Amino acid sequence: MNFDDYRGIWIYIEVKDGQIAPVSLELLGAGRVLADKRKTELAGVFIGSGVKALAPTLFQYGADVVYVYDDPIFEHYRTEPYMRALLDCCHKHKPEVILYGATPSGKDLASAIATDLPTGLTADTTILDIEEDTGLLLASRPAFGGNIMATILCKKYRPQMATVRPKVMKALPPDPSRTGRVVEEHIELHEEEMRTKVLQIVRETAKKVRIDEADIVVAGGKGMGSKEGFQLIHQLAEVLGGAVGASRDVVEAGWIDHHHQVGQTGVTVTPKIYFAIGISGAIQHVVGMQNSDLIIAINKDPNAPIFQSCHYGIVGDAFEIVPLLIERLKEEIPKIKAAADVKEEIRHA
């Protein structure tokens, strides 16, 4: 394998319901840094139906090139057609690095590509860097239960690949003046050849707030005492219209499902407001929420490390403070909403 044949940083661009996934824009920001360091091009790879029109958005967020596979067969994500399209693009253009969002479809596609090429794949990466001279990708991720960070290298194969967690990287501010080139690709695929068929799309109707998309996250730790005590976290989140988060200890105790876990081995969140209630503040948790706009901590231990990471801290018993907070919020939130409605009426008068 001649590594000199492989050039460019690629981002697999995920599209859902006609919208570019936020993690793809975040990866363009990270990819721009890597591409500049290597003095090479940053490319986005679109696979979908009706996606060509979205290409200018990728240029605004840092891409130099956009490869497009636009065909009705790609309307819904399926491993086989998407894999064949991306493999076709890899064989034609030989990228040095490919980055994917660590989403269900991103993980599925990345593992399929890595197996077929073959090459290495680092999953759930949280830190990315690249050696300027050699092009060796340095992909770091939590290991051994989040107690250490491991940097993983792929020295003998190309392209180098990694999946990256949403909310870990930062998207660049869009620049409407940026342009680039669109490369339309085509691969001959027939529906009757596909081993999987999409029979029906059933959309979730429950109005649940996703923790990684929420503006407000109320997270609780073992300081809540029990699964019953943890219900106070749910109550505060409901009043605020926020999502429920949890420390690793709470998840391991079975008080709440793993997808609520915030931290190195859970979800990274960046809400406008983050409540850390009964959470000691271990580094494994803090790295998953430290970029929140406002962090409010409640803990009865004045020496809890969480107070070193918050903007506002309350030393006291959560079982005394949180019920008072809920009661006050129930009084004030309707007033705030009413005032906002009056302002809106005046604005449109």
NORJOUR-V658898 format. One record per backbone hydrogen bond with DSSP energy under -0.5 kcal/mol. NH is the residue of the N-H (numbers start at 1). CO is the residue of the C=O. Records with the same first field share a line. If there is no record, write none. Layout:
NH->CO  CO
This chain:
3->1
5->2
6->3
7->5  94
9->41
10->8  97
11->43
12->99
13->11  45
14->12
16->19
19->16
21->14
24->21
25->21
26->22
27->23
28->24
29->25
30->26
31->27
32->28
33->29
34->30
35->31
36->32
37->33
38->34
39->35
40->35
43->9  41
44->65
45->11
46->44  67
47->13
48->69
50->48
54->51
55->52
57->54
58->54  55
59->55
60->56
61->57
62->59
63->58
64->42
65->42
66->181
67->44
68->183
69->46
70->68  185
71->48  69
74->71
75->72
82->78
83->79
84->80
85->81
86->82
87->83
88->84
89->85
90->86
91->87
92->88
93->89
94->90
96->8
97->8
98->160
99->10
100->162
102->164
103->101
107->103
108->104
109->105
110->106
111->107
112->108
113->109
114->110
115->111
116->112
117->113
118->114
119->114
122->161
123->121
125->163
126->140
127->140
129->138
131->136
135->131
138->129
139->137  152
140->127  138
141->150
143->148
147->143  144
148->143
150->141
152->139  150
160->96
161->120
162->98
163->122
164->100
165->125
168->165
169->165
175->60
176->174
178->175
181->64
183->66  181
184->182
185->68  183
189->187
193->190
194->190  191
199->197
202->200
203->201
208->206
210->208
213->210
214->210
217->273
218->243
219->217  275
220->245
221->277
223->278
224->221
225->222
226->224
230->226
231->228
232->229
233->230
234->230
235->231
236->232
237->233
238->234
239->235
240->236
241->237
242->237
243->216
245->218
246->260
247->220
251->247
252->248
253->249
254->251
255->250
256->250
260->257
261->258
262->246
263->267
264->284
266->263
267->261
269->267  288
272->215
273->215
274->294
275->217
276->274  296
277->219  275
278->276  298
285->282
286->282
287->283
288->285
289->286
290->286
292->289
293->271
294->272
296->274
297->312
298->276
299->314
302->300
304->301
306->280
307->304
308->305
309->306
310->306
311->295
312->295
314->297
316->299  314
318->316
320->317
321->317
322->318
324->320
325->321
326->322
327->323
328->324
329->325
330->326
331->327
332->328
333->329
335->331
336->332
337->333
338->334
339->335
340->336
341->337
342->338
343->339
344->340
345->341
346->342
347->343
348->344
349->345  346
